[in-house]
Amino acid sequence: MPTVLIAICSNPDCTRHAAAPRSEQLPERCPTCGSSMLERCWKCERALADPFASYCTYCGVPLKRILPRSEPCEPLLAICSNPECDGAVETVRVATLQSRCPKCHSPLVSHCWKCGAKVVDLRQHYCENCGVPLKRLRATSRL
């Protein structure tokens, strides 16, 4: 039986989801509201198992996080989560923020996964608020 990958809309007000046999066939943006689509937990990076889940099946964190509705006055920065990549992006609109690194296609990080503080430097590796690493190796899949 072939494996089916799942992605859900990251917007807490949207219930859109998608399924595909390969990751590159999943949409990066929600066709309904334009928010980023999630195919992995933002904390443990395991693939999503249920298109209707609000919490990660493996680590229990909320999958959909409420972000400010207003656009930021200053640019929004996002860095690549891969410690071996220096990829980063800068945008002025939340809706145009990419979900994947343009260099290596690892997830981008714009806020600390632990305390929610913003990334303030494109070369940042640790949260300036709580000190946790923002760049982490991907979880390996267990066969």
C-alpha positions in Angstrom: 0.0 0.0 0.0 1.6 3.4 -1.0 2.3 6.0 1.6 0.2 9.1 1.6 1.6 12.3 3.0 -0.7 14.9 4.6 -0.6 18.7 4.9 -2.8 20.9 6.9 -3.4 24.7 6.7 -1.5 26.5 9.5 -4.3 29.1 10.0 -6.3 28.2 13.1 -9.5 29.5 11.3 -9.1 27.3 8.3 -9.8 23.6 8.0 -8.2 23.0 4.6 -6.0 19.9 4.2 -4.3 18.0 1.3 -2.9 14.6 0.6 -0.4 13.4 -1.9 2.0 10.5 -2.5 5.1 12.8 -2.6 6.1 15.8 -0.6 6.6 18.0 -3.7 3.0 17.4 -4.7 1.7 19.0 -1.5 0.8 22.8 -1.8 3.1 25.2 0.1 0.3 27.7 0.5 -3.4 27.0 1.4 -5.6 27.4 -1.7 -8.4 28.7 0.5 -6.7 31.4 2.7 -3.0 31.6 1.5 -1.4 30.5 4.8 1.5 28.1 4.9 0.6 24.4 4.7 2.2 22.1 7.3 3.3 18.6 6.4 5.4 18.1 9.5 5.1 19.1 13.2 7.0 22.3 13.7 8.6 21.0 16.9 9.4 17.3 16.4 9.3 17.4 12.6 7.5 14.1 12.3 5.1 13.8 9.4 1.4 14.5 10.1 -0.7 11.5 10.5 -4.3 12.9 10.7 -5.6 15.8 8.6 -8.0 16.8 11.3 -5.6 16.8 14.3 -5.1 20.0 16.2 -2.1 18.6 18.1 0.9 16.6 17.1 0.3 12.9 17.6 3.9 12.3 18.7 4.9 15.3 20.9 1.5 16.9 21.7 2.2 20.5 20.7 -0.5 22.6 19.0 0.0 22.3 15.2 -1.9 25.6 14.4 -0.5 28.7 16.1 -2.3 32.0 16.2 -0.2 34.7 14.6 -0.9 38.4 14.7 -3.6 39.5 12.3 -1.9 42.8 11.4 1.1 43.0 9.1 4.3 43.8 10.8 5.8 47.3 10.5 9.3 45.9 10.3 10.4 43.1 7.9 9.7 39.5 9.0 12.9 37.4 9.0 13.0 33.7 8.6 16.1 31.4 8.8 16.7 27.9 7.6 16.3 25.3 10.4 19.1 23.2 9.0 22.3 23.9 11.0 24.4 23.3 7.9 22.6 25.8 5.7 22.8 29.6 5.8 19.6 30.1 3.8 17.3 32.9 5.0 14.5 35.1 3.7 13.1 38.5 4.5 9.6 39.8 3.7 7.2 42.6 4.7 4.0 40.6 4.4 3.2 37.5 6.5 1.2 36.0 3.6 4.2 36.0 1.3 6.6 34.2 3.8 7.9 31.0 2.3 7.7 27.8 4.4 10.8 26.2 2.9 14.4 27.3 2.5 15.2 28.5 -1.0 18.6 26.8 -0.8 18.0 23.3 0.8 14.2 23.2 1.2 14.3 22.6 5.0 11.6 24.3 7.0 12.1 28.1 7.7 11.9 29.4 11.2 10.6 33.0 11.9 9.8 32.6 15.6 11.3 30.5 18.4 9.5 27.2 18.8 9.7 27.4 22.6 8.9 31.0 23.6 7.6 32.6 20.3 10.2 35.4 20.1 10.9 36.7 16.6 14.0 35.9 14.6 15.9 39.3 14.6 19.0 38.5 12.5 19.4 36.5 9.3 22.5 34.9 10.9 20.8 34.0 14.2 21.2 30.4 15.5 19.8 30.7 19.0 16.7 32.5 20.4 17.8 35.8 22.0 15.0 35.5 24.5 15.3 31.9 25.9 18.5 30.6 24.3 17.1 27.4 22.6 18.7 26.4 19.3 16.6 27.6 16.3 18.6 25.5 13.9 18.1 21.8 14.6 18.8 18.6 12.7 15.7 17.0 11.2 14.2 14.0 13.0 15.1 10.8 11.2 12.3 8.6 10.1 12.0 5.2 11.8 11.5 2.3 9.5 
